[in-house]
Amino acid sequence: MFTKLIIGFLSCCFLAGPPTAVGQSQTAKSPGSVCFSPRHSSASGCEEMQAQFAQSPTRTGSLRGTVALEPSGIPARNAVITIAELKKSVLTDERGGFQFNDVPFGRYQLIAHLDRVPDAVKTVEVTQRDQTIELQLTLAPVSEQVTVTATGSAEAVGSSYQSVTSVAALELAQRNPTSIGEALEYQLGIAKRSFGPASGRPVIRGFDGDRVLVLQNGLRLGGIASQSADEVEPIDVLSLDRLEIVKGPATLLYGSNAIGGVVNGISTNDVYQKGLSGYLTAFGDTNNWRAGSSAGFKYGVGNVLIFGNGGAQKAHDYRTPLGIVLNSYSRSADAGGGLGWFPRRGWVSFNYTYDRRIYGIPVEPDAIDFEYLKMHRHSYEVKGGLRELGGFIEGGDFAVSYNDYVNREFELESDENVTELDSLATNKNWNYRANLNHQRRGRFSGTFGISGFTRDYKSIGAEAPAPRTKQNSFAVYGLERVDFEKVGFQFGGRVEQNGYNPEGNFRKRNFVGFSGSAGVRIPLWTGGSFVTNYQHSFRAPALEELYNNGPHPGMLMFDIGNPNLNAEQGDGIDFSLRHNSERLRLESSVYYYNIRNFVFTAFTGVTDPGSHLPIVDYAQGRSRYVGTEASIEARIVPALWLNGKVDYVRADLTQPNKPLPRIPPFRATLGAEWRYTALSIRPELILARQQSRVFDNESPTQGYAVLNLNASYTIVKTRAAHILTIGGYNLTDRLYRNHLSFIKEIAPEMGRNLRLSYTLRF
């Protein structure tokens, strides 16, 4: 199979001719078409296999249109227009025009994408030889969302079988978060775990740590933030085109540990764009005198794309209504760049990224010892793909990355002016994946592939929690979709192997398991649908759960792993009701998960005399998660949108019977967006109830109400857009605490803060 893929790639890239012209699509039957069949090597064999699905449509038409930026109406040049079901893409020309030829008659989702601007989605039906449509790209957060994380291919969030949230670059630039946790903490069903402002990490539907997978372009980052709350995820949020979150078990495409969900940072360096484009963002805060910037560019000439980005920020200790939180400062810098080659039916690119961060761990006001961490990461990535092959296999992609992650933890004894290295952790990580997409035949479409990683983790020093351990993982998976006129089905499966090989006298472990899902989507009315999903999940125990044996300050405990743990197995079901129209967007979900052999930390009631941390054992039981989410966006008048969100999850150990730790409280958000020509004003009120359902050694957290206000002014020119934003956060200077913070008692959330930012997109 892989030999045929390589031959096909070379044939398509070198023999099929020059790249597709801007504004034109390729026909389905081209001289360079290749058909892959695992059982037949001849062309007749391919035709035989294709006939098993359906006969190719004979009636085709052309689809043309224009794309413009709102509210100015200026043509959007170099926008990527995609027919999601056919996986065909073209670029708009200087007048914003595009055209697809030989489009089979049928109903399709048309997606318009322009860097740093929210996507536009329109459903079209090709029923005649020549059709013309218009699309509008809006420089505003209220827009249709697009995801590639749920299935590996672009589709509208409302059409996904899973609960998905997508946060566009414009919204990320307006918030200018310190961490990925801060970027997502008020999204529906997502909260923030933290050990200070620099180390925020998302918690999805109450799931945390190893059960939530953070990726960039579908690949692991190589960090160790899932193991310890005081570590950071090495990702520059401001360099992303968007952040996508798949809520609930997302184990099929990305890994068996993602039973809580996946957060995927998307950049578009695998999409060719002619000429020069880029962005620049600069910002400043008043509370902690944080300042920073981020910039990036792309330059396409011929069939080559050059790209690069970088950013830096610096923040001092932040202030709460109680005073300054000592040692809460942070510094970060990152830079990256690469080169892509885009022949007619394939592409390949190389990218290098460097991240460096220094940040403190907040301490009490009278502390004399201060801890701080220094982290750096080198990341190398090679990606490529095939497209529009015209056979049963219509395309595919692959990616390989290597991450070299190093983290040092220091302790500064201020009374003696002595700095000591407490621990040194390294994580060397190889990741790989390869997907093949088969062409839509009749009612069937889908993808299948392989993925895996190898990991060499080592920690030394007085606070080294685990022995050096090598981990290997390999998986095969498939995801298929069947569409009928009145109902759609999606089903898939993944078989994954995970092996651990620790140094010393620790037991080696090997786990093999199956994850599967089946979903149904039923259209109810124009723009409305009902979706339900059943998911079976398998998760091998994490490295720290098996082998940790020592003080773990990042989790505020002395943890003792259990190398005899069994794999977790879970079953869950999710029901969603959705509606999307020009005046109303609505989504509500109810979910239930039952997990056997759930790994948790059991407090022994004993304190370690050396570290003064409570000793805990990793144990197993049965757990249950039940929750609900709902969001609504309603256009009251053309210039005014009102929005609201609520989410709640109840998570318990049923054996033994007690609440699970650090579960988010009931939350609600009320907001509005008023737009007048280029001006946008967005007030927001965030409400949280008291969380009194607590685990051993966990204290209740009071409820709160926080008021935020953002305003932005957008100037759109022919080749550039300027966005000036001013934001006020916690305007009433409310004292409140995050229940998911490990140090909430000594580090409440930030007090009143004003933020000014400027974004240029060209």
N, C-alpha and C positions, 0 to 999 in steps of 0.2 A: 504493500500500500504506500509506504513512504517513498520507495523508489519511483513509483508512478507519480506521486505528488511532485517530486523533484523534476522528473522529466516534463510533466505538465507545466510546471512553473517556468522552466527554461523555454519551452515551446511558446508559451503565451507571451513571455516578456521579450524574447529576442526575435520571434518570427511573426508576431501578429501585427506589427506596424507601430506607428507613432502613437503618442497619447491621444485620448479623446479630445476633440476640440471643445472649447468652452461653449456651453449652450446647446450641445448636441449629445444625444445618447447613442449607445451602441445597440445594434439590433441583436435579437436573441440568437440568430443563426449567422455566424461570422466565419470566415475562412480559418481563423485560428482556434475555433471551438474544440474543446477536448472533453471526452466523456470518460469518467472513471467508473469501473465496475470491479468489485472485488472478486467476482466469479467468472467474468468474461473478459477476454482481452481484445475481442473484435468489436467493430462498430455495430454489427448485428446483435451482439450480446448486450450492448448498452441500450439499443432500441427495445430489446426484449424486456429488460428491467424497467425501462420507462413505461412500457405499455401496461405493466402491472399496476401502475397508479391511475393514469388516465391519458386520453389522447390530448396532444397540444392544441390550444385554441387556434382556430383558423381566422377569426375576425379580429382585426387589430385597427387601432387608430393612433393619431398623434395627439400629444398633450402639450400645450404651450401656455405661457403666462408671463407675468411680471411680478417682481417683488420690490416693495418699497418700505422705507422706514417711516414709522409714525412718530410724531404727528406731522412732520414736515413734508412727507410724500416724496422725499429724495430717493432715487433708485438705489437698491442694495446690490452693489456689484460684488462678485466673488462669493455670493451666498451659495451654499451647498443644498441642492434640492434633491430629495430622495423619495422614491416610491418604496415604502417600507416592505410591502408584500413581495415585490419583485427584486428588492435589494439593488436597484439601479439608481445611479446618482449622476447629476450634471452640475456645472457651475453656471451662475448667471453672468451675463455679459455686462458691458459698461452701462447699458440702459436698464439693467435689472431683469433682462429677459432670459427665458430658458425654453427648451423644447425637448420632449421625449418622442421618439418615433417607434412604431411597431409595438404599441402597448395593447395587450389583449383586452378585449371588452371585459369590464368588471368593475368592482368597487374597491377603491384603494385609499390608503392614508398617505397624504403628501406632506413631507416634513421639510421646512425651510430652516437652515441653520447658518448663522453668521457669528463669528467669534465674538465673545463677550456680550452677546445680545440674547435674550430669551428666545427659544425656538418658536416657530409658528407651525401649527398643524391644521390641515384641512382635509376633510373627507371628500373625495371626488368619485364620480362614476363615469367611466368611459363607455359611451353607448353609440358614438358616431365617429366618423373618420377624422374629424378635426375639432378639437375643443380648446377654448381659451379660458383661463382663470386668473385671478389676482390674489396675491398673498401680502399680508402686512406684518412686518417685524416691529415689535413695540419695545421701546426703551423703558420698560416698566416691569416690576416684579409680577404683576397680575397677568399671567399668560398660561397657555397650555404647556404642560411639561412633557419632556421626552426622556426615555430611558433606553440604554443598551445593556444594562447590568442584568436585568431579569431574564433575558433569553439569549443574550449575545448579539442581538440585532436591534436596530433602531425601531422603536414603536412608541406611540403615545402612552403616557402613564395610565390614562383611562382605559386603554385596551389591554393592559397587562393582566395576567391571571393572579399575580401576587400584589400585595400592598406595597406600593413604591412611592417614594418622594424624591423629587429632583430639585436641587437648589442651584439657580443659575449664577454665572460669574458676576452679574450686576448686583444681585443681592449680597453675595459674598463681599464684594468691594464696598458696599454701603455699610456693612457691619464691621469689616476689617478685624476679624477675630484673632486672638492670640494663639488659639489652639483649634484643632478640629472639633473638640468637644464643645467649645464655645460657639463655633460656627453653626452647630446643629441643636443646641440645647433646648430651643423652643419650637423645634419642628414637631409635628404630630407624632406622638408615641416615642419620642426620643428625649432623653435626659442626659446630664453631664456628670460623669464621675471625675473627681479631681483630688489632687494633693497639693493645691496651689494653682494659680492662674496658668502656668506654663504647661501643665500636664493634663489638661482636660481631655477626656476621651468619651465617645458616645456610648450610652446605655440604651438598648433597643428593647422596648416592651419588658423592661425589668431584667434583661439578660446583659451580662457584663463579662469582662475578661476574655478568656479563650473562646467563649461562645459567641462573640461578635468579631467578625473579620474585617479589618481595614485594609483596603487595596488601593493601588493607583494603576489605572488602565488594566485592571483585572489581575495584577500581580502583587504578591506580598511585598511589604516594605522592608522587611528584614529587621525591624526593631523588636523590643521586648516589652512594650507597654502593656500587652495583654497579661504579662506575668506579674507586673508590679505597678501600683497606682502612682508612684512618683516618677515613672518613666514617661517620655513623650513619644508621640507618633511622628516620625520624621517626614512630614509632608507640608509643603508650602501651599496653603489653601488659596492664596491670592493668585497663584499661577495657574489655577485650574479653570477649565471652561465651565464645569459644573460638578456638583457633588450629587451622587445618586445613592439612595438608601433603599435596600430591599428588606422589608420587615417580616419577621417570621423565618422559619427554616429556609435557608438559601443554599442548601448543601449540594445541589446537583451539579452546578457549574464550577463552584469555587472551593469546596472543601467540606469535609464531614463535620468540622468543628463549628461551622456557621449556623448553629441551630437557633441562635437569636436573631441573626440577620447579617447583612453585608453593607459596608460603607465603601463606595468606590469613587475615587477621584478621577475625573475624566479630563484628559487633555486631547486636543485634536491635531496632534502632529502627524497623524497617519492619514490626514486628508489634504490633498494637494490644493494650493491656492496660488494663483498667478500674481506676481508683483509683490509689493511690500505691504504688510499689515502688522498690527501690534497693539500694545496697550501700555499705559503707565498709570499707576495708582500711588498716591502719597496721602498720608494721614497723620493726625496728631490727636492725643487725648489730654485732658486737663487733670484727671484724677491722679494718675501715676506718671504723668509727663511722658507718656509713651509716644514715640515717633517712629515712622518707618515708611518704606516704599517698596514697590514691586514693579517690574517692567519685563516685557517680553516682545519678541518680534518673530515674524516669518517672512521669508523672501523666496518666492518661487520663480524660477527661470528655466525654460526648456522643460525637462522632466525631472528637475532637481529642486528640492526644497531644503533651505537652510533655516534653522530655528534656534532660538536661545531665550533664556529668561533668568532672572535673578532678583533677589530681594533681601532686605535686612530690616530689623526693628530692634528698638531698645526701650525698655520700660523700667522705671524705678519702683520702689515699694508702693503698694496701693493703699488707699485710705478707706476706712469704713466709718460709720457714725461713732464708733468707739475709739477711733484713732488709727495710726499707721500700723499695718501688718508687717512686722519686721521680716526681712530676708525673703520678700515676695517678688524680687526683681527678676528680670529675664533679658537675655540677649540672644538674637538668632540671626543667621545669615545663610543664604543658599544661592547656588548658581548652577546652571545647566545649559546644555546645548547639544545639537546633533545635526544629522544630515539624512535626508530621505531621497530615495530614487523612485520615480513613479512612471514606469513604462505603461503600455496600453492596458494590459490585463493583470498587472501585478504591482507590488510595491514592496520596498524593504527600507528600513531606517535604523539608525543607531543613535542612542541618546546616553549622555553621561550627566549625572547629578551629584552635587556635593552639598551636604547639610552640616551645619555646625550650630550648637546651642549651648548656652551656659545659663543656669537658672538656680535660684535658691529654693530651699524648702522652708515655708513660713514657720516661725517659732513664737513662743510666748514673749511678752514685752520685757521680762526680766531675764531672758536667756543670755548665757555667756558663751555657749557653743553654737556654732552655725554650720549647717550642712548645705553643700551646693554640688551640683552635678555638671559635668562637661561631657557632651555627646558629639560625635561626628559620624558621618556615614558617607561612603562612596558607593554609588550605584551605577551599574552599566546595563544597558538594555538593548536588545536587538529584536525587532519585530518585522513581520512581513506578511504578505497575503496574496491570494489569487482572487479574481473577480470576473463575473460575466463569462464563464467558460462555455455556457450553452449546452452542457450535457446534464446528466443526472446530478453530478456534483457541480453546482454553479459557482462555488468559491470556497474560500477558507482563509484561515489566518494562523500564524504561530507567533510566539513570543518567548524569549529566553532572557533572564536577568540574573545578575550577581550583585549581592549586597554585602558590604563589609561594614559592620556596625560595631562601634566601640563606645563604651560608657564608663566614665570614672566618677566615683562618688567620694567627695572630700569632706573632712570635718575641720573647721576652723575653731581653735580654742582662743577666744579673743583675749582672755586674761593673761595668757602666756604668749600670744601672737605666734602660735604654732599651727601649721596646716598638715594634716595627716591624710593619707590615702586609705579610705576604709575598704573599698572594693573596686575591682576592675572586671567588667563584663564585656565579652566579645561574642558576636553572633555572625558567622559567615554563612550565607544563605544563597543557594541556587534555586531558581524557579523556572518552570517551563510549562507551556500549554500549547495545544494545537487543536483547532476546530475545523470541521468541514460542514458546510451547509448544502443540503440537497435542494434542488430546485422545486418550486411549488408545482406539484402534479395533481391535478384535480383538486381535492380538498386537503391534501397532505403537504406539510412543510415542516422542516426541523433542522436540528444540528446534532452532531455527535463529535466526540473527541477524547483526548487524553490530557491529563495535567499531573503535576507533581512538584516536589521540592526536596532538597537535601539541606540539612542544617547542622552546623558544628557550633555548639554553645559551650562557652567556657567562662567561669567566674572564679576569681581568686581574691584573697583578702580576708580580713577579720569578719566581714559580713557577707561572705560568699555563701549563698543559700543552697546551691546544688552542685553535684559533681559535673565534670565535663561530660557532655552527652552528645552523641550524634543521632540525628533523626532523619529517617527517609520515608517519603510518602509517594504513592503512585495510585492513579485512579483512571478509570474509563467511565464514560457517561454518554447519555443520549437524551434528547428532549424533542418531542414530536407534538405537532399541533394539527388538529383536524377541524376544519371550518365548514359548517352547514349554514343554510340561510337563516335559520331561527336559533341556532345554538352552536357553540364552539367547545372543543375539548382540547386539553393539553395534558400530556403525561410524560413521565421520564424516570430515569433511574441512574444511580451511580454506585459503582463498586470501588471501594478504596481500601488500600493497605497502609498502615502506619507502623513503623518499627523504631524502637529506641535501643540504643547501645551505649550505656553509661560506663565510665571508667570505674575501676575498683570492684568491690564485692557486691555491687547492686545487681538486681535481677534484670536481665534483658527482657523486653516485652515486644510482642508483635500482635497487631490487631487487624482484622479484616471484617468489613461490614458493608451492608447495603442501605442506601437511602433512596426513597422513591416518593413520587407525588402524582396526584391526579386532580385535575381542575375542570370546572364547567363554567362557561360564560354564556348567559342568556340575555339577549337584548329584550327590554321591556317596552320601551317607547323611544321616540326620537331623542337620542342623546342619553338615554337611561339604560342601565344594565345591572344584572345581579350576577355575582361571581362567588363561587365557593371552591375551596381547595382542601384536599386531604393530603397530609404529608407525614411520611415516616422518616425519622432521622436516626442516625448513628453517629456517635462521637467517641473517639478514643480519648482516654484521659490525657491531660496536658502534662508537659515535662515537669512543671512545678508540683503538680498533684501527685506524681509518682515518686519524685526523687528529692524534693526539698527537705533539708534537715538542718535548720539553723535559724538565726534571727533574720527577720524579714521586715525591716523598718518601713519599707514602701507599702506594706499591708498592715502595719501596726500589730504584728504578731510574730511569735516564734513558731514556725510551722513545721510539722513533721509529715512528710509524704508517705504514701503507701504504695509500694511497687506491685502490690497484688490487686489493685483496683480493676474492676471490670469496665467494659465499655458502656457508655450511656446509650439507651434506646428510647426514643420518644415517638408519640403519635399526636398529631394535632389537626385541628380543623379551623378554617377561617371563612367567615361569611362577610361579604361586602355588597353594599348597595351604592351605585354611583350614578351621577347625572352631570352632564357637561353641555352647556348651551351658551349663547352669547350673553345671557343675563344671569345665569345661575350655574355655579359649580358646587357639587355636593359629593361627599364620600363619607360613609359610615361603615365601621367594621366591628365585628365581634369575633373573638378567638378563644380557643381552649387548647392547652398543651398538657399532656401527661407524660412525664419522663421517668423511666425506671433506671435504677442504679445512678441516680443523680449525685454528683460529687459535691460535697459541701465541707466547710470547716467546722469541726466539733470542738468547742472549748472544753479543756480538761479541768479548769478551775485552779490550775497551778501557774505560777509566774516564774519565768526564767530568771535566776538571780543575777546573771551577768548583764543581760540586755534590758531587764525589767519589763519584758514583753510577755503577754499571756501566751501560754503554750496551747497550740491547737493541733488536732489530728485531722487529716483528710479522711472523711468517712463517706458512706453511700447510703441513700435512702430513695424514697419515691417523692416526686414533687409534682405540683399542679400550678399552672399559670392560667388565669382567666382574666380577660380584659376587654375593653371597648375603646374605640376611637371614633371621632366624628369631626368633620370640618365643613365649612360652608363659606362661599364667596358669592355675594349677591350685588348686582349692579342696580342701585336704586334709581339713579338718573345717569345720563351718559358720563358725567364727570365724577361720580361718586360710587365707590364700591365699599360695602360693609363685609367684614369677615369675622368668623369665630371658630374656635377649636376647643375640644375637650378630649382628655384621655385619662384612662384609669386602668391599673393592673393590680390584681391581687395574686400574690405568689406565696405558696406555702409548701413546707415539707409535710407530707401526709404520713410519713413514717421516718422519724418521729413527728408528732403533730406540733408544728410551730411555724411562725412566719419566717420567710427568708430574709437575709440582710440586705440593706441598701436598695429597697424597692421604692421607686418614685411615688409621691403622693398624688391624689387626684388634682388635676390642673385644668385651668380654662384660660383661654386668651380671647380678648375682644379687641377688634381693631377696625380701621377704616383706611381707605386711600382716596384722597380728593385730588383730581388732576385738572389743571387749568392751563391749556396750551403746554408750555415747557415746565411748569411748576407742579410738583407732587408733594403732598403733605400726608404723613402716615402716623397717626397716634396709635398707641398700643397699650393695653392694660393686661398684665399677667397675674393670675390668681392661683394660689396653691393652698390646699387644705393642710391641716396638721397631719403629720405621719406618726401615729401612735402604735402601729403594728410593727414591733421591732424584734430583732434577733438577740441572742445572748451577747452581752457586752456592748449593746447598741442602745443609744438614748433616743427618745422622741425628738421631733423637730417641729417647731411652731409653723403655722401657716403664714402666708404673706400676700401682699398686693404690691406690685411694682408697675410704675407708669413710665413709659418710654415715648419719645416723639422724634420722628425723623422727617426732614424736608430736603428735597433735592431739586435742582434746576438743570435742565438738559438743553444744550445747544447743539443742534445737528447741522453739520455742513456736508458738502458733497463727498468729501473723503475723510471726514473725521467727526467724532461726537465727543463733546465735553460735558462731564457730569460733576456738578458741585453739590456735596451733601453735608448737612450739619445734623447731628443727632444728639439727643439728650437721653441719658439712661439713668434709671432710678431717680427721677426728677424730684421726688419727695424726700430723698435721702433716707430711705427706709432701712432699718437694721433687719436683715434677714439672713437665713442660713440655708445652704443646700444640703438636703438630707443625704445625698450621695457623696458628700465630701468626707474624706477620712479625718480631716482636721477642722471640722466645722466649728468647734468650740473656740479655737484660737484664731481662726481665719474665716470670719463671716464674709459674705459676698460684698462686692465693691459698692461704695456709696455713690453719691451723685457724680456723674461724669458727662462731659461734653466732648464730642468727637467731630472733627472737621476733616473731610476727605475730598480729594479731587481725582477724577478718573478721565483719562483720555483714551479713546479707541479710534484707531486709524487703519 
